[in-house]
Amino acid sequence: MYRYRCAQCRTTSPTVRTRHEAENEGALHRDRAHAGHIPDGEEIQTHTPPPRPGQPTRPLHYIAYAALAAVLALALWARLTA
């Protein structure tokens, strides 16, 4: 995920899927807002969308959830076989 950022205008494009799309956003912005000139501080940013509510933010969370599930399953199994 990428987005074009113009530091001079303090504007950021919507997030797009490819770097090529973000570069096109930049070209359109330069043509419209800067008469084709390249503004100082323009950049293509990589953008990672924020996690959805309830979604683990780090891979280690997945390991912790799996370990918790294993412990609970073992506890249930021990109780059922006792």
Secondary structure, DSSP 4 states (H G I P E B T S, - for coil): -EEEEETTTTEEPPPBSSHHHHHHHHHHHHHHHHTT---TT-EEEE--PPPPTT--SSHHHHHHHHHHHHHHHHHHHHHHH-
